Amino acid sequence: MTSASLAERLDGLLFFPVTAYGPDGALDLEIYRAHVRAGIEAGAGAVFACCGTGEFHALTPEEFHDCVAVAVEEAAGRVPVVAGAGYGTALAIQYAKLAERAGADGLLAMPPYLVVADQEGLIRHYSALAGATDLDIIVYQRDNAVLTPDSVARLAKVPGIIGLKDGIGDLDLMQRVVSAVRADAPDEDFRYFNGLPTAELTGLAYRGIGVTLYSSAVFCFVPEVALAFHKALMTGDDETANKLLDGFYRPLVELRNQGRGYAVSLVKAGVRLRGLDVGEVRPPLSEPSPAHVKELAELIERGMALVGDGDGDKNGDGEGR
């Protein structure tokens, strides 16, 4: 195990694995293990287990613990494992304790369930979570939990809170957040993440304000494309980045926007198309239509052609066949 902090270790593509279920809908830990292993071996910089793409909302506490533990076993210290934590403060703390017990390196704190809180309430919530666990915490701002620049600067000073994942997409707000933290908490090693669905689509824009970490759902099912885009983004190869944006990512986002919940169910369909049967999504999400799955298959082929790898791993298990 490394003694480096989570903030120091977070680098590269952030892998948000889907959670695997068998034909009966029960958790399939062996398929999940294969999926996590394939992602790490493909070059993931970190594993974010049981978060949005991993259907945190649909897992029992016992299933959550078991998935996080499997991810930790597969990572074996090579990359950090961050687990989701959500709902109200009391339950978020319980999930934090389960993640600690499973060996996670940190938490992604998702918005509190249902309520729309004011800024003081949000700060109390995340501060209480940080005070109840030894794990480092990344706050996920989206939906009913949108923070002001001042609030983020205050949270940046809370011991254990190390970053902000942005699922809003307001670049004006993000620029002011970065500026506020830089001015008010200059000594904090605070990290920022682009957490929008299909974050690559906005990667060039976020890079412009210094945010280069992002969650990649595409990495779950086409790591070849995700890695090629990431390399282009990080090296300033905008020609390649734009080629992938125009030929793969924009059409993918347009397809994703055709169905509710497709940010998860379409990703699971993609993993299945690559040969690893991770099962269907659990209710209340629904499966994409057969026509949309066909479109996704065509997009995967197009993406592979764009990166010049038509013969890569088609099984999603790290072994080309």
N, C-alpha and C positions, 0 to 999 in steps of 0.2 A: 504494500500500500504506500501511496505517496503522502508526504507531509504538506504538499502545496495546497493552498486554499482552493475552494471551488471556483472562485472568480479567476484565479490564475490558470486553472486547468481548462476552462471553457474556451474552446477554439474549434475551428473547422465547421463542418456541417453538423447541425443538431438533428439527431434522428429521433422521430416520434413514432415508435412501432405501433402497429395495430394490435389489438388483443385477439387471440385466436380462439375460436369456439368449434367444437365438434358438431357432427350432424344433429345431435340431440340438443344443441344449444349450450351445453356445458363447457366450461373452460377446458381448453386443450393446451396444457403446459408444454408438451413436447414440441408441438408445432410452433408455439410462441417462442420457445427456446431456439428453434431453428431459425426463425425470423430475426430474432435479436442477434444471434450469432452471425448470420449472413450480413446484417447491417454493420456490425463492428468490423468484420473481416473486409467489407467493401470500403471502409475508411471513415466511418462515422466519428465525429469528434466528441460526441456525448450521446447518451441514451436517456430520453425523457419517457419514462415508463408510466402507463396508466394516466395519461393526460387527455387532452381533447380527442386526438386521433385514436387514442387507446381506449375510448369509451369509459372514462372514469365514472361518468354518471350511471353506467349500467352495471357496475361491479359491486359485489358485496364486499364488506371489509376483509373477509377471509381471502377472497379472490384477489383483491388488491394487494394484500401482503404477499401472497404466493407469486404473483406476477413480478412484483418488485424484487423479491428474493431471487427469482430465476434470472432477471436482468443483471443483478449484482453478481451472481455466480458466473454468468457468461462474460461479463465485462472483466472480472478478475483483476480489477485495479487498472486495467489498460486505459479505460476512459471513464469519466464520472457518470454516475447514474442519478438522475433527478426524478423524483416521483411527484405525481399530482397531489394536491390537497385542496379540499373545497368545502362547500356548504357553509353553515354558520360557524362561528368561532369555536364552539365546543367540539363540533364534529371535525373541523379542520385540524384541531389539536389532536384528536384521536387518530386521524389519518397520519399526522406527522409522527406520532408515536409508533404506529405500525410501520411506517417507512424507515424509521430509525432502527426498529427491531430487525427489519429485513436487510439492513446494511446500506441503505441509500446514502448518497453524498450530499443531497440537497432536496429542496422542495420547490415546485412551481405552484404558487398560491393563486388559485383561480378565484373568480369573483364570488362573494358571499351569495348564498342562494336567495333568489327571488327579490329581495328587498332592494330599493334604491336608497342608499345611505348618503348622508352628507360627508364632507371631507373629514371632519373630526371623527365620525364613526368609522370610516375606512381606515384612518390612521390608527385608531384604537384596535380595530380588528387585526390588522397586519402586525402591529406591535405586540399584541397579546400572543399571536402565533409565534412570533420570533422569540418571545420570552419563555415560551413553553417547550422549546426544542433546541437541541444543539446543532441541528442541521441549518445550513445556509439557505436563504429563501430568495427566490425570484418572484416578484409581484407581477401578476398577469392582468394588465388593464384592458378591459373590453366590456361591451354591453352595459351592465349596470354598475360598473366600477371604473369610472374615468377620473383620473387624478389631475389636479392642477400642478403646474410647475413647482409651486411652493410646497405642496404636499409631498411630491416626489423628493424634493430636497430634504424635507424633514425625515422621510423614511430612509433616505440614504445614510442618515446619521444613526439610525437604530441598529445596534449590534446584531449581526446575523442577516440583515437584509442587504443583499449584494447586487441586485439588479432589477430591471423593469423590462418585461416583455410587452410590446405594444401590439394590441389587436384592434386598434382604432383606425390607424392610417391617416391621421391628421398630422401632416408634416410640419405645419406651423406650430401646433402644440408640441410636437416632439422636439423641434428646434429650441423652443422656449424651455422645455424640460431639461435638455442637455445643458443649456446656458445656465439655468438656475442651479443645477447640481454643481456645475463647474465653479460657479461663484460662491455658493453657500456651503458646499461640502467638498472643497478642493482636495482634501486629504483622503477621501474615500475611493477605494477601487471599485467603482460602480459600473456595472455592465448594462448594455442596452441590446435588445433583440427585436428584430422585425418579426412579429408573430401573426401577421395576416395569413389567411388561407392562401395557399400557393404564393408564398412570400417572395419567390423569385421574380414575380411580375413587377414588384415595386423595389427590387434590390438595388437598381441603379439610383433611384431617388433617395433611398435610405442611406446609401453609401455617401451621397452628397452632404449629409449632415453627420457623417462619421459613424453611422451604425452599420456594421458589416456582419454581425452575427444574425442568423435567422433560422427559423424552424423550417424543415423541408419535408413536406408530406410526399413529394415526388420521389425522394430518396427511398421510400418504402418499397416502391415498385419499379422504378427505373433509375437505380443508383448511377448508372453510366451517364445519363443525361444530367442528373443533379450535380454530379461531381464535375462534369465538363462546364456547366454553368458557373459553379462555385469558383473553379479555377479562373475562368474568364473574368468574373467579377473582382476577384482578389488581385489579379495581375493587370487590370486595366484593359483587357482585351475586349473592348466594347463591340467590336465587329462580331465576334463569336457570341457574345451575350445577346446582342440584338437578333442574330440569326436564330438562336434558340427561343428568344421571346416571340419572334414573329411566327416561327414554324411550329413551335410546340406549346409554349406556356400560355400565350394568349388564347389559342384554340382550346386548351385545357380549361382555362378559367371560364370561357364562354360555355363549355360543356358543363362544368361544375355548377354554374349558375342556373342551369335548367331544372334542378331538383333540390328540394329542401333536404338538408342533411348530407348532400353529396360530398361535402368536405371530408366526411368520414367514409360513407358507403362507397363512393367512387374509388377511394384509395384502397379499400379492402378488395373491391372488384379488380383493381389493377394488380394487387399482390396475387390474387387467384389466377389472373391471366398469365402471370409469369411462372406459374406452376406450383405455387405453395397454397394449399387449401386451408386458409385461415377462417373459413366459415363466413356466415352472413352477419350483418349487424343485428344487435338486439333491439327490440322495441324500446322507445317509441320511434327509432329510426327505421327507414324502409330501404329496400334494395333498389339500385338504379334499374331503369327499364332495360330490356334486352337490346333495344335500339341504341341506347346510350352506352351500354357495355361494348357493343360493336364499334361505335365511334371511338371509344377509349382504346380498344385494341388497335385500330388504325392509327391513332395518335401515338401509341407506344412504338409501332413500327416506324412511323415518321421520325420520332425523336431518336430512335436508334440509328436510323439512316443519317440524320443530321450530325451525329457524333462519330459516324463511321464505324459502328459496332453492331452489325446486324446479326452476329453469331454469339452474342454474350449469353450470360446466364439467363435462361428462359424459365427457370424453375423457382427463382426467388429464395433458393436455399444455399447460394454461394457456390454451386457446382454447375458449370456449364454442361449441358447434355445435348 
